[in-house]
Structures are given as C-alpha cells and as structure tokens.
Amino acid sequence: MSSKDSSSGLSAQHKTSWSSFLKSIASFNGDLSSLTAPPFILSGTSLTEYSAYWAEHPALFVAPAQEPDPEKRALAVLKWFLSTLRQQYCSRSEKLGSEKKPLNPFLGELFIGKWDSDAEVGETSLISEQVSHHPPATAYIIRNEKHGVQLEGYNAQKASFSSTIFIKQIGHALLTLTPPSADKADPAQKERYLITLPHLHVESLIYGTPFMELEKSTYIASNTGYISKITYSGKGWLSGKKNTFTASLYKESEGEKKPLYTVEGQWSDTFVIKNARTKHDVETVAVRNLATTPLSLAPTEEQDLYESRRAWRDVATNIEKGNMDAVSVAKSKIENAQRELRKVEKSEGREWERRFFDRIDETDDKEFLDLARKVGYTALESDKTGGVWRFNAQRAVDAKSPYHKTGGEGLGVTPQ
C-alpha cells in the first residue's frame, strides 16, 4: 500500500501530524498564531514580506495618478486594489501547493526593497517594519515619487477556530495620490483613499492543502466623495466558484443603490468592470495573466542585521531542508535574544524605538476620521495593533544601515 493517502494527497506521516494539529486547534482557546504547526506547512517567509503584495503591479499602482477625471480615478483605484488580491491571498498556495504558516516577525524587523519599472512608471519603493510584537503588527509604506503616489498602512491578524480557521485582519491602508494637474508639493491638492481589510477563512483545511478565502465586505472611501464596496462570497457548498466577489463604485451623495460602475468575477482569475448606467462592459481584467514585477533587494550579506531575509536566513534554509531541529535552534536564538532585550528595556523604563513609523493619536487626523465614518469604520481596535501607526517621512531621509541603535545582541548574533 502506498504511503500516500489518496483522499488528501498527504503522506501517511504528514497525515498523522496534520490530524494532531487539527485536534490541537479544535481544543485551543486564544490566538492560534502561538500554536506550533506541522513542519510541512511552515514557511521560511516572514509576515513583514507580505506588505510587498500591494504593489507587484507598479503600473496599476500609479495608474490613478495619471487619470484626469475624478470618477475614473476612483475606478482606477478600485481596479488596482482588486488586482492586489490574487497576490496577497492566492499566490502562495498556487506556488507552494497550499498556504503556509509564515514566520512571526520580531519587533524592529525590517523588509526594504524597490520595484524598478520602465521610465514611464519609475521607481516604487517599500519599507515594511514590525512595529509591535505583543500584539503583533506590521506597518508599511510604498512610494512612487515620480507620480506622487503612496500607500501606508498597518495590520495585525487574529486567528480563531470554529469548524475552520478564521482570520480577522485589523488595521487599514491609506492611499494618497496626486491628480495629474495638481501640485505634488501641495497637500491640499492630494486625494486620500481609506482601504479597509477583508476577513479571511481557510478552506480545504481537513485535506491538509489549505488556501485562503475572503469573506464579508471591504470599502474604499475617498475624500472626493466616491466610495467602493467589495463583497466577497467565495464558493458555496453546492455551487459557485471560489474567490468570487461583486463590487460597486458610487457617489456618497447618491448612495449604493445608484452605482456608477459594477465589478464581478473571481479576484484570483478574471473580473469584468461594467458601466452601471449604460450596462456596457468597460474592461475585462484577467488578473491571472498579469505579470508581476520582482522586488529588488540588497544581497543578503549586505542587508542590515534586522532585515528579514538576513535575520531569518538560518531558519528559512533549514525549513527548506526539513531539518526541524536546526530550525528550532535558529528560531530560539532570535526569540531568546528578543526576550532578554525586552527585559532590559523594562528594567530601564524605556520602550523599543521604532525606526520609520510613529504611534499616533487617531483623533488628530480629522480627514482620516471623516473617511472612516463614511463606511462605518469606527472601531479601530488599536489595542490589538499596539496603536495606530503612520509613516515618519523625515526619518527615512538618507536612512542607512545600521537602522537600529541596538545591534546583533538583539538577535543573538555575536559580533565578529
């Protein structure tokens, strides 16, 4: 008899390990991120890297800033957002065969890179930083200075179990863009779009080949009076296709029942944009065929000690080799050093200094609060993200390694 189980595609050994994991999930109360997953579902990629999924299509990211009409700009923002979903929630399971459990970032972890596109698009840069560890939260900034476009945001994930794993994403993103005729130096001429984050659940869990499905609704609210609502339905028990959604773009003043555009399809495959007034198709977007632009990173040896790929190198290498003992040793070295660092900070009455982001009082950002109220996003749950986080542009000017005052001792790295 083959060691493969025909119903699940898992080896007999993996099936036993997976069954034990499912039992531990079912009886666990609290955040599932603290549970130890079976080795075959572990990823050598840190959650700080996930911020890059927002801009793997740089031309779509800057497209709204090239559109002179406000209504079509809002539509371009919606199209760009929908194009990011496949990368954010589907690309890993397609590439690896199933969704993997990422590495939990340590406080101060950084992921820094850039997308080099053609001359028309220009350079788009990324800074991602783990700004909180208890609770865990990642903040990021993506900028294209040529077109005056930036996306900043932060998010945390809270996982729970009830027949499957449900993941609540906490946080939001803010897209700021400069219309073609506007002055890039004048903040008053910029447009802001608040983007709320979808809730997730894991499908195919029982078979050991988990993949993400989106649920409920998210919104994109702009200070120009346009709102997009995206509703995720996924595949039903008896019919339908996975990753399905419907969306509508409407004027706040006219309401959701008078849409300007509607969109429907699969966020992982193809969707169709229609003009709701003329009933004509505007565009069919085959996101599965959209080429991604690779993110350029510094060579691992040249990265800062706190950059993800360098910090987790030994862990990732041994996950790939399947050497779980070595994985445990390498992870423990970082985790123990971090615990010691927190003890020192506590004894000295100080807090870890974030490098590129500040914790803010959200009540100081009136425009953000106005956007949040438009779509009922009033419970920020900042206690679950360590605060509300915003990018500090001044600290990024001419920023060079070493990025943190604390050196290798914070990661268990002995100076050479």
N, C-alpha and C positions, 0 to 999 in steps of 0.2 A: 504493500500500500504506500502511495506517495506521501511524503511529509507535507505536501501542500494540501490545504483544505479547499476543496472545490467551491464551497459556498462563499468563502470570504477572501480567497486569494492570499491568505496569510500562511506562513509555515506553522507547523504544529507548535513549535517553541514560542513563536510570536503570538499565536492564538491564545496560549495559556497565559502569557504575560499580559496580553491585552484584556483578557477576561478578568484577571485580577485587578487591573487598573480600573475597569468599568465598575467593579464591585466597590472599590475604594471611593470612586466618585459618588456613587449612589448613596453611600453612607456618610459622606463628608458634609459638614456644615461650615460655611465660610467661603473665602475666595479660593477657587480651585487652582490659581496660579502657583500656590505654595506646594501643591502635590508633585511628587516625582513621577514623571511619565516614563513609559517603557522606552528603552534605548532606541528602538527602531523608529520612534516618532519624534525624536529630538532633532532640532535644527541647530546648526552652528552659526546661525544668523541672529544678531541681536535685534530687539524691537526698535532700537534707535534708527536702524536702517530703513524701517518701514515708511518713514517720512518721505523717502525718495519716490514712492509710488505716485505722489501727487503730480509730478512733473516729468514723467518719462516720455511725454509727447510735448516738447517745448514749444513747437509751433502752435499747438492748440492752446497752450497756457498763455501765450502772448496775443493770440488772435483777437480777443475782445478789445484790446487797446488799439487795434488797427481799424475798428469799425466806427464810423462817424455817427451812426444812428443809435440813440439810447436803447430803443426797443430791441434792435438786433444785437446790441452789445450784451444785453441781458440774456438773449438767446445763446450767444456765443459762450457766455459763462456757463450756462446750463449744459451745453454740448460738451465743453471741456470737462466739467465735473463728472458727467456720465461716462466720459472716456477714461476717467481715472479708476472707475470701479473694478474693471477687469483686472488691472494691475494690482490694485490693493487687496482684492478678496478672492481672486481666481488663479492668478499666475503661478503661485507657489504649488498649489495642488496639481496643476497641469504639468508643471516642470518636474515635480518630485513624486508624483503618483498619488499624493494625499497631502493634506495640510499638516505641517509640522509644528511642534511646540518651540517657539523662539526662546532665545536666551533672555533672561530678565536683566535689564541693564542696571549697572551700578550708578550711584549718584555721581554726577560730573562727567559721565561717559559722553563722548562726542562722536559725531559722524559728519564729516565735512567733505564736500566734493562739488563738482560742477558739470554741467552739460555743455559741450561745445557743439553748437549747431552751425548752420550756414550763416553767411553775412547778414541776411535779412532778419533772422531771429536773434542772432548774437548769443552771448554767454548767459547762462542761467545758473545761479549758484545755490547751494544748500548748506545750511548749518542746522544740525539736529543735536539736542542736548538733553540728557536725563536730568530734569530739574528737581525731581522728588523721588525718593525711594520707598518711604513709608508715609503715605501711599505712593505707588509708582506712577510717574507721569513723565511724558516726553514732550518737549517743546521744539518747534522748528520754525525756520524762516527760509523761504525760497524767493530769490530775487532775480529779475531781469531788468537791469538798469537802463538798457537801451530803449525799452518800451515803457518804462515806468510801471512795471507790474511786480507786485509782491504778495506772497501768501504767508501769513503767520498763523500759528495755532498751537494747540497742545491737546493731548488726550491721555486718558487712562482707560483701562479695561477692567470691568468687574465681572467675573465668571461665576455662574451658579449652575446647578443641575436639577432638572425636572424632566425626566424621560430622555433628555439630551442636554448638551451643554449650551447654555445661553450666555451671551456676552453683551453686556451693556457698555457702550462707549460713552465716556464722559469727557466733555471738552467741546471745542468748536474751532473753526478756522475762519479767518478774516482775509478776504481777497481785496486788495487795493489796486486800482488801476487808473491810468491817466488817459482820458479820451484823446484822440488824435489832435484836436485843436487846442487842447488845454496846455497850460504851463506846468511842466513837471515839477517846478520849484514851488508852486503854489498849492498848499494842502487843501485849500478851499475848493479847488477845481478837480480834486480827485473823487473817484467813486469808490464806495465800500460795499462789500457784499459779505453778509454773515452766512456761514455754511454750518448747518448742524450735522451731526454724525449719525449714521444708521446703527440700529441694533442688529446683532448677529445671532445665529444659532448654527450648530454643527450638524450637518446631515451625514448619513452613512456611518454613524459612529459605531453601531453594532458590528459592522463588517470590517472595522479596522482600517477603512480608507476615508477618513473624514475630509469633508470640504465645507466651505463657508456658504451660508445662505443669508441674505439680508431680509429684514422684516420691518414692519411699521412704516413710518414716513419720515422724510427729512425735508428741510427747507433751505432755500437760498433767498435771502431778503436784501434788497439794495436800498441805498439812500436816494435812488432816483425814482422810487415808487413801484418797482417791479418785484414780483415775488414768484418763485418757482416752488412747486410742491412735487416731491417724488415719492410715490407709494410702491413699496416692494411686496410682491406676492409670492414669488417662488413657485415651486412645484407642489401641487396638491397630492393627496394620497392616490387619487384615481385618474387624474388627468392634468394636463398642463405641462409646461416646460420649466426647467429650473432657471433661476436667476431672472425671472420676469419682473417687469415694472411698468408703471404708467406715470407720466409726468405732465404737468401743465404750467404754463407761464402766463401770468395775468397781472393786470394793474391792481395795485392795492385798492385804489379808489373805486374800481368796478367789481372786484371780488372774484372768487374762484369759479363761480358759475358762468363767467364770461371770459373764457381763456382766449389768449391771443394765439398761442401755439400749444399743441399737444405732442407728446412723445410716447411711444410704446415699443416694447420689444424685449430683448434679453440684454442685460448690461454686460454679459460675458461674450456676446456674439454679434447681434445686429439689432439696431433700433431705427425707427422711422420718425422723422420730425414732420409734423403737418401744420399748415396754417389753419387754425380753427375757424377763421372767418370765411375763407374761400373753400375749405375742405380739401385743398390740394396738398400733395406731398411737397415738402420743401427739400428734403435730403434724406437719403438712406445712409446710415453710418455703420460700416462693418468694422466694429472695434477689434474683432479677432484678427483682422488683416493690417491693423495699424502698426507700423514699425516703431519700435521704441528706440530712443537714443540712449546709449550707455552712459552711465555716470562715471566721470573721470575722478580717480582718487590718487593721492600720493602713494608711491610704493610703500608697502607695509613697513619696511625698515626705516623709512623717512617720516612715518607718521608720529604724532605725539603719543606718549605712553597711554593717554586716556582716550585715544581714538579707537573705535570699536574693533576694527579688523586686527589691529596690533594687540590690543588688550586681551581679546578672546582667541588669539591665534592658536595657542596650545589646546584650548578646549575644542575649537572647531576642527582642528586637524585630527584629534583623537575620536571625535564623534564620527568623522568620515571613515576612520579606520575601524571603528567599532570597539575601540579599547575603552570601555566604560570605567575601569579602574583609574586610568590616566586622566579621563575626563573629570572624575570626582576629585582627584588630587589638584588639577589645574584650577577647577572652579573654587575649591575650598581655599586655595591660596589667595584668590581675589576677595572672596567673601569674608574670610577671617581678617584680612587687612582692612577691609571696609568697616567691619565691626569695631576693630581697635581704634580706627580713626574717629568713629562716632563717639566712642568713649572719651577720647582726648578732647574733642570739641565740647562735649557736655561738661567735662570737668573744668574747662576753661571758660564756660559760659558763652560760647560763640556758635555760630551756625555755618555750615558749608557755604562758601561764596560761589554763586552761580556765575558762569563766565559771560554768557551772551544774553541772558534773559532776566527780567525782574518780576517779582511778585507784586501785583498792583491791587489797588482798591478799585473794583469794577465800577463803583459809583462815580468815579472821576471821569469815566468815559461815557459821556451823555449820548453821543451818537451810537455807540455800540448798544447801550441800553434801549434806545429807540428801535433799533433794528431787531433786538431780541423780543421786544414787546409785540412787534408786528406779527410774529409767528408763535407767540406763546412760550418762548424760550426764556423763562424767568427763574427757573431753579438751576443755578449753575453748579451746585453741589461742589463748591470749591474745597470743602473739607475732604473730598475724595480725590483731589488732584494736588493737594499741597498748596493750593492757591489758584489765582487767575494769573496767567503768565503772558508777558509781552516782550517782544524783542527790543534790546537796547542797541540801537544802531551805532552809537558813539563807541561802545566797547568793541565793535567789530572792525573799526577803522585801523588798518595796518596790523591786525591781530596776527601774531606769530607764535609758534611753539617755543617754549612750554606755555600752554594755555592756563594752567592752574598753578597756584603757589605751592601746593603740595605735590611732591614728586612721587617716585616709584614706591615709597613706603605705603602709599595709599592703595597700592595694588599688590603688595607683597613682592615687589621687584627689588632685588638687591642692586645697588649702584655698582657699575663695572669699575 
